[in-house]
């Protein structure tokens, strides 16, 4: 087929074998948009040669370049950045090799547009180039750091506040340097820029995967899933276990809380207690979600749009979350999912769902329909494709 555009797609993580939100987003974008465009992928992460992630990603790439990133160098650059003005998360990923590879690929493949994921790769925007650039912020890292600073002890709070200020400055600078930009959530867009300058390309789910996953004949327990090396998940888990679950276990002592997701070894020792079942990384998250009575997403920090909420609702599992996470989902609280910020209200929502199967099923069905209507990946990909096309046409004058 004739491809519409030759695109250099630059990421700081390898999209194959995806388990983090940005990896899942990048992989979904590459798979979908490679049907129309010639996608050349450049990653600043190189998995081992025998990692199955290569086979997962390679079929969708016109070319695939993955560079190793020495951990010692990243830590050194972050340490040096403390005494400068650059955010630590950007300084860590500054790489002359990455920039040179981008220049080389642009020339070798006659690239017409460069897509860069996350402001952590802001250094790539300074590559001498003759092609337009579209930046996918995914979320506002400055907002993430600002919310985390509120949870840190006083002797570390200053560092996260400083990082948040520096990130916001570089996010706005990166937006000005880009020919187009997208982000997953409106609240994050408002943090960075005035209305209209950032397109909202929401996260999504593979609707067919969730519809076709087998449903358990008997649902059992609660489930909280995600990447356990991510601070908002650990922080939310602490709040859930210390302030919510005692109320639940007082009336349902045999109810299990299942923790699923990658990096389960990062789950702290205080979470490994009776009633908690650690599943680790599972082959199919949709199947595991469909086995639970209630899905919980007790996030009180972070930014962007939580995939775990979209996935839980898509699985037809009644979902309880906080306003921090739920506000990024275009769904109606009380009809499609439940929202609570106090431990007492959060626990009461769970207890009500456990006690009322009819109400639980109504909520689950409504949530599943809403995700099908609003959050199929195709909607997000269409928005990104439009931003790509607009950036290219604008560059041509």
VEXDREN-2710 file (C-alpha; in Angstrom, 1 decimal):
% VEXDREN-2710
k/r/px/py/pz
1/UNK/0.0/0.0/0.0
2/UNK/1.0/3.6/-0.4
3/UNK/1.7/5.2/3.1
4/UNK/0.5/8.6/3.8
5/UNK/3.5/9.8/5.8
6/UNK/6.9/8.6/7.0
7/UNK/7.0/9.2/10.8
8/UNK/9.8/8.9/13.3
9/UNK/8.2/7.8/16.6
10/UNK/10.5/8.5/19.5
11/UNK/9.9/7.0/23.0
12/UNK/11.9/6.8/26.2
13/UNK/10.6/3.3/27.0
14/UNK/10.4/0.3/24.7
15/UNK/6.7/0.0/23.7
16/UNK/6.7/-3.8/23.3
17/UNK/5.9/-5.9/26.3
18/UNK/4.0/-2.9/27.6
19/UNK/2.8/-2.7/31.2
20/UNK/3.2/1.0/32.0
21/UNK/0.5/3.4/30.8
22/UNK/2.8/5.3/28.4
23/UNK/4.1/2.0/26.9
24/UNK/0.6/0.7/26.4
25/UNK/-0.4/4.0/24.8
26/UNK/2.6/4.0/22.4
27/UNK/2.1/0.4/21.4
28/UNK/-1.6/1.0/20.6
29/UNK/-0.7/4.1/18.6
30/UNK/2.0/2.4/16.6
31/UNK/-0.1/-0.7/15.8
32/UNK/-3.1/1.4/14.6
33/UNK/-1.3/4.2/12.7
34/UNK/1.1/1.8/11.0
35/UNK/-1.8/0.7/8.9
36/UNK/-1.7/4.1/7.2
37/UNK/1.7/5.5/7.9
38/UNK/5.3/4.3/7.6
39/UNK/6.4/4.2/11.3
40/UNK/10.1/4.2/12.2
41/UNK/10.5/3.7/15.9
42/UNK/13.4/5.0/18.0
43/UNK/13.5/4.0/21.7
44/UNK/15.8/5.1/24.4
45/UNK/15.6/1.6/26.0
46/UNK/17.0/-1.7/24.7
47/UNK/15.5/-4.9/26.1
48/UNK/17.6/-8.2/26.0
49/UNK/17.8/-9.8/22.5
50/UNK/15.6/-12.7/23.6
51/UNK/12.9/-10.5/25.1
52/UNK/9.5/-11.3/23.5
53/UNK/8.8/-7.6/23.4
54/UNK/10.8/-7.3/20.2
55/UNK/8.4/-9.7/18.4
56/UNK/5.4/-7.9/19.8
57/UNK/6.5/-4.5/18.3
58/UNK/8.6/-5.3/15.2
59/UNK/5.7/-6.3/12.8
60/UNK/4.3/-2.7/13.0
61/UNK/7.6/-0.9/12.4
62/UNK/9.2/0.1/9.1
63/UNK/12.4/0.2/11.1
64/UNK/13.1/-0.2/14.8
65/UNK/16.1/1.3/16.6
66/UNK/16.6/0.8/20.4
67/UNK/19.5/2.4/22.3
68/UNK/20.8/1.2/25.6
69/UNK/20.6/3.8/28.3
70/UNK/23.3/3.4/31.0
71/UNK/21.7/3.7/34.4
72/UNK/24.8/5.2/36.0
73/UNK/24.8/8.0/33.4
74/UNK/21.2/8.8/34.0
75/UNK/21.7/9.0/37.8
76/UNK/24.8/11.2/37.2
77/UNK/23.0/13.6/34.9
78/UNK/20.1/13.8/37.4
79/UNK/22.6/14.6/40.2
80/UNK/24.2/17.4/38.2
81/UNK/20.8/18.8/37.3
82/UNK/20.1/19.5/41.0
83/UNK/22.5/22.4/40.7
84/UNK/21.1/23.7/37.5
85/UNK/17.7/24.7/36.1
86/UNK/16.8/21.5/34.2
87/UNK/14.2/19.1/35.7
88/UNK/15.7/15.9/36.9
89/UNK/13.3/13.8/34.9
90/UNK/14.4/15.6/31.7
91/UNK/18.1/15.7/32.5
92/UNK/18.1/11.9/33.1
93/UNK/17.1/11.3/29.5
94/UNK/19.2/13.9/27.8
95/UNK/21.3/11.9/25.3
96/UNK/23.7/12.9/22.6
97/UNK/23.4/9.4/21.1
98/UNK/19.6/9.6/21.0
99/UNK/19.7/13.0/19.3
100/UNK/22.3/11.8/16.7
101/UNK/20.2/8.7/16.0
102/UNK/17.1/10.9/15.4
103/UNK/19.1/13.1/13.0
104/UNK/20.4/10.1/11.2
105/UNK/17.0/8.4/10.8
106/UNK/15.3/11.6/9.7
107/UNK/17.9/11.8/6.8
108/UNK/18.1/8.1/6.0
109/UNK/14.3/7.4/5.8
110/UNK/13.3/10.9/4.5
111/UNK/11.1/11.4/7.5
112/UNK/8.2/13.8/7.1
113/UNK/7.2/14.1/10.8
114/UNK/8.7/13.3/14.2
115/UNK/6.4/12.2/17.0
116/UNK/8.0/12.4/20.5
117/UNK/6.3/10.8/23.6
118/UNK/6.6/12.5/27.0
119/UNK/8.4/15.8/27.9
120/UNK/11.2/13.7/29.4
121/UNK/12.6/13.6/25.9
122/UNK/12.5/17.4/25.5
123/UNK/16.1/17.3/24.5
124/UNK/15.1/15.6/21.2
125/UNK/13.1/18.7/20.3
126/UNK/16.4/20.6/20.0
127/UNK/17.6/18.3/17.2
128/UNK/18.4/20.3/14.1
129/UNK/15.6/19.3/11.8
130/UNK/13.6/20.2/8.8
131/UNK/10.5/18.2/9.8
132/UNK/7.5/19.1/12.0
133/UNK/7.3/17.7/15.5
134/UNK/4.2/16.5/17.4
135/UNK/4.7/16.0/21.2
136/UNK/2.5/13.6/23.1
137/UNK/2.7/14.8/26.7
138/UNK/0.5/11.8/27.8
139/UNK/0.1/13.7/31.1
140/UNK/1.4/16.8/32.9
141/UNK/4.4/15.5/34.8
142/UNK/4.5/18.9/36.7
143/UNK/1.0/18.1/38.1
144/UNK/2.1/14.7/39.1
145/UNK/5.1/16.0/41.0
146/UNK/3.0/18.8/42.6
147/UNK/0.5/16.3/43.9
148/UNK/3.2/14.0/45.2
149/UNK/4.9/16.8/47.1
150/UNK/1.8/17.1/49.2
151/UNK/2.4/13.5/50.4
152/UNK/6.1/13.8/51.1
153/UNK/7.7/14.5/54.5
154/UNK/8.9/18.1/54.9
155/UNK/12.5/17.3/54.4
156/UNK/11.7/15.9/50.9
157/UNK/8.8/18.1/49.9
158/UNK/11.0/20.9/48.7
159/UNK/12.6/18.6/46.0
160/UNK/9.3/17.6/44.5
161/UNK/8.0/21.2/44.6
162/UNK/11.2/22.3/42.8
163/UNK/10.8/19.5/40.2
164/UNK/7.2/20.5/39.6
165/UNK/8.1/24.1/38.9
166/UNK/10.9/23.2/36.6
167/UNK/8.8/20.7/34.8
168/UNK/6.0/23.2/34.2
169/UNK/8.5/25.6/32.7
170/UNK/9.9/23.0/30.3
171/UNK/6.4/21.7/29.4
172/UNK/5.4/25.1/28.3
173/UNK/8.7/25.6/26.4
174/UNK/8.3/22.2/24.7
175/UNK/4.8/23.1/23.7
176/UNK/6.0/26.3/22.1
177/UNK/8.7/24.3/20.1
178/UNK/6.2/21.7/18.8
179/UNK/4.1/22.0/15.7
180/UNK/1.3/20.0/17.4
181/UNK/0.7/18.4/20.8
182/UNK/-1.7/16.0/22.5
183/UNK/-2.4/15.0/26.1
184/UNK/-4.7/12.4/27.7
185/UNK/-6.7/14.6/30.1
186/UNK/-8.2/18.0/30.0
187/UNK/-7.1/18.9/33.6
188/UNK/-3.5/18.3/32.6
189/UNK/-3.9/20.4/29.5
190/UNK/-5.2/23.3/31.5
191/UNK/-2.1/23.0/33.8
192/UNK/0.2/23.5/30.8
193/UNK/-1.5/25.8/28.3
194/UNK/-4.4/27.9/27.5
195/UNK/-7.5/26.3/26.1
196/UNK/-7.3/24.9/22.6
197/UNK/-3.5/24.7/22.2
198/UNK/-3.4/21.0/23.3
199/UNK/-5.6/18.4/21.7
200/UNK/-7.1/15.8/24.0
201/UNK/-6.2/12.3/22.8
202/UNK/-7.6/10.2/25.6
203/UNK/-6.3/6.8/26.7
204/UNK/-8.4/3.8/25.6
205/UNK/-8.9/0.1/25.7
206/UNK/-9.0/-2.7/23.2
207/UNK/-12.8/-3.2/23.4
208/UNK/-12.8/-6.6/21.7
209/UNK/-10.3/-8.0/24.2
210/UNK/-12.5/-7.1/27.1
211/UNK/-15.7/-8.3/25.5
212/UNK/-14.3/-11.6/24.6
213/UNK/-12.4/-12.4/27.8
214/UNK/-14.2/-15.1/29.8
215/UNK/-16.5/-14.0/32.6
216/UNK/-16.2/-16.0/35.9
217/UNK/-19.4/-17.9/36.9
218/UNK/-18.8/-16.6/40.4
219/UNK/-17.1/-13.3/41.1
220/UNK/-14.9/-13.1/44.2
221/UNK/-13.2/-10.3/46.2
222/UNK/-11.8/-6.9/45.3
223/UNK/-9.1/-6.1/42.8
224/UNK/-6.6/-3.2/42.5
225/UNK/-4.3/-3.5/39.5
226/UNK/-1.5/-1.4/38.1
227/UNK/2.3/-1.0/37.9
228/UNK/3.5/-1.4/41.5
229/UNK/6.7/0.6/41.0
230/UNK/4.5/3.7/40.5
231/UNK/4.2/5.9/43.6
232/UNK/0.5/6.8/43.2
233/UNK/-0.4/3.1/43.3
234/UNK/1.7/2.4/46.4
235/UNK/0.3/5.5/48.1
236/UNK/-3.2/4.6/47.2
237/UNK/-2.7/1.1/48.5
238/UNK/-1.5/2.3/51.8
239/UNK/-4.6/4.5/52.3
240/UNK/-6.8/1.6/51.2
241/UNK/-5.3/-0.9/53.6
242/UNK/-5.0/1.4/56.6
243/UNK/-8.2/3.4/56.3
244/UNK/-10.7/1.5/54.1
245/UNK/-10.2/-2.2/54.4
246/UNK/-10.6/-2.5/58.2
247/UNK/-14.2/-1.3/57.7
248/UNK/-14.7/-3.9/54.9
249/UNK/-13.1/-6.7/56.8
250/UNK/-15.2/-6.0/59.9
251/UNK/-18.3/-7.3/58.1
252/UNK/-16.6/-9.4/55.4
253/UNK/-13.6/-11.0/57.1
254/UNK/-13.0/-13.6/54.4
255/UNK/-13.1/-11.1/51.5
256/UNK/-9.8/-11.0/49.6
257/UNK/-8.0/-7.9/48.1
258/UNK/-6.2/-9.0/45.0
259/UNK/-3.2/-7.0/43.8
260/UNK/-2.4/-7.5/40.1
261/UNK/0.2/-5.9/37.8
262/UNK/3.8/-5.6/37.0
263/UNK/6.7/-5.0/39.4
264/UNK/4.8/-6.8/42.3
265/UNK/8.2/-7.2/44.0
266/UNK/8.0/-3.4/44.7
267/UNK/4.9/-3.9/46.8
268/UNK/6.1/-3.0/50.3
269/UNK/6.2/-5.4/53.2
270/UNK/3.5/-3.5/55.1
271/UNK/1.0/-4.5/52.3
272/UNK/1.8/-8.3/52.7
273/UNK/-0.8/-9.1/55.3
274/UNK/-3.7/-11.5/55.7
275/UNK/-6.5/-10.9/53.3
276/UNK/-4.2/-9.5/50.6
277/UNK/-3.4/-11.8/47.6
278/UNK/-0.6/-10.7/45.3
279/UNK/-1.2/-12.0/41.8
280/UNK/1.7/-10.2/40.1
281/UNK/1.7/-9.7/36.4
282/UNK/-1.1/-11.6/34.8
283/UNK/-1.4/-12.9/31.2
284/UNK/-4.8/-11.2/30.6
285/UNK/-5.9/-8.4/32.9
286/UNK/-9.4/-8.5/31.4
287/UNK/-9.9/-12.0/32.7
288/UNK/-8.7/-11.2/36.2
289/UNK/-10.9/-8.1/36.4
290/UNK/-13.9/-10.1/35.4
291/UNK/-13.3/-12.5/38.3
292/UNK/-13.7/-9.7/40.9
293/UNK/-16.8/-8.4/42.6
294/UNK/-15.5/-4.8/42.8
295/UNK/-12.5/-3.0/41.2
296/UNK/-10.9/-0.2/43.3
297/UNK/-8.7/2.6/42.2
298/UNK/-7.9/4.6/45.4
299/UNK/-5.5/7.1/43.7
300/UNK/-5.0/10.4/45.5
301/UNK/-1.9/11.6/43.6
302/UNK/-0.7/11.4/40.0
303/UNK/-1.8/13.0/36.8
304/UNK/-3.2/12.1/33.4
305/UNK/-5.9/9.5/32.8
306/UNK/-5.8/6.2/34.6
307/UNK/-6.0/3.2/32.4
308/UNK/-6.9/1.0/35.3
309/UNK/-10.3/2.7/35.6
310/UNK/-11.0/2.4/31.9
311/UNK/-10.0/-1.3/32.0
312/UNK/-12.1/-2.1/35.1
313/UNK/-15.2/-0.5/33.6
314/UNK/-14.6/-2.1/30.2
315/UNK/-14.4/-5.5/32.0
316/UNK/-17.9/-5.0/33.3
317/UNK/-16.7/-4.8/36.9
318/UNK/-18.2/-2.2/39.2
319/UNK/-15.6/0.4/39.9
320/UNK/-14.9/2.6/42.9
321/UNK/-12.3/5.4/42.7
322/UNK/-11.5/8.9/43.9
323/UNK/-12.3/12.3/42.4
324/UNK/-8.5/12.7/41.7
325/UNK/-8.6/9.8/39.2
326/UNK/-12.2/9.8/38.3
327/UNK/-12.4/13.4/37.1
328/UNK/-10.3/12.5/34.0
329/UNK/-12.9/9.9/32.9
330/UNK/-15.8/11.1/30.8
331/UNK/-18.4/9.2/32.7
332/UNK/-21.1/10.0/35.2
333/UNK/-20.4/9.2/38.9
334/UNK/-23.3/7.2/40.4
335/UNK/-24.4/5.9/37.1
336/UNK/-21.2/4.5/35.4
337/UNK/-18.8/4.3/38.4
338/UNK/-18.7/5.4/42.1
339/UNK/-16.5/8.2/43.5
340/UNK/-15.5/8.9/47.1
341/UNK/-12.6/10.8/48.7
342/UNK/-13.1/10.0/52.4
343/UNK/-12.2/6.5/53.7
344/UNK/-15.7/6.2/55.2
345/UNK/-17.5/7.0/51.9
346/UNK/-15.1/4.8/49.9
347/UNK/-15.8/1.8/52.2
348/UNK/-19.5/2.4/52.2
349/UNK/-19.6/2.3/48.4
350/UNK/-17.8/-1.1/48.4
351/UNK/-20.1/-2.4/51.1
352/UNK/-23.2/-1.3/49.2
353/UNK/-22.1/-3.0/46.0
354/UNK/-21.3/-6.2/47.9
355/UNK/-24.7/-6.2/49.5
356/UNK/-26.7/-5.3/46.4
357/UNK/-26.0/-7.5/43.4
358/UNK/-28.7/-5.8/41.3
359/UNK/-27.2/-2.4/41.9
360/UNK/-23.7/-3.8/41.3
361/UNK/-24.7/-5.2/37.9
362/UNK/-26.5/-2.0/36.9
363/UNK/-23.4/0.0/37.6
364/UNK/-21.1/-2.5/35.9
365/UNK/-23.3/-2.6/32.7
366/UNK/-23.5/1.2/32.5
367/UNK/-19.8/1.6/33.0
368/UNK/-19.0/-0.9/30.3
369/UNK/-21.3/0.8/27.8
370/UNK/-19.7/4.2/28.5
371/UNK/-16.3/2.9/27.9
372/UNK/-17.4/1.3/24.6
373/UNK/-19.0/4.6/23.6
374/UNK/-16.1/6.9/24.5
375/UNK/-12.8/5.0/25.0
376/UNK/-12.1/2.6/22.1
377/UNK/-8.5/3.3/21.1
378/UNK/-9.7/4.2/17.6
379/UNK/-11.1/7.5/18.8
380/UNK/-7.8/8.6/20.3
381/UNK/-5.9/7.5/17.2
382/UNK/-8.1/9.5/14.9
383/UNK/-7.4/12.6/17.0
384/UNK/-3.6/12.0/16.9
385/UNK/-3.7/11.3/13.1
386/UNK/-5.5/14.6/12.6
387/UNK/-2.8/16.5/14.7
388/UNK/-0.1/14.8/12.6
389/UNK/-1.7/15.8/9.4
390/UNK/-2.3/19.4/10.5
391/UNK/1.3/19.7/11.7
392/UNK/2.6/18.5/8.3
393/UNK/0.3/20.7/6.3
394/UNK/1.2/23.7/8.5
395/UNK/5.0/23.0/8.0
396/UNK/4.5/22.9/4.2
397/UNK/2.9/26.3/4.4
END
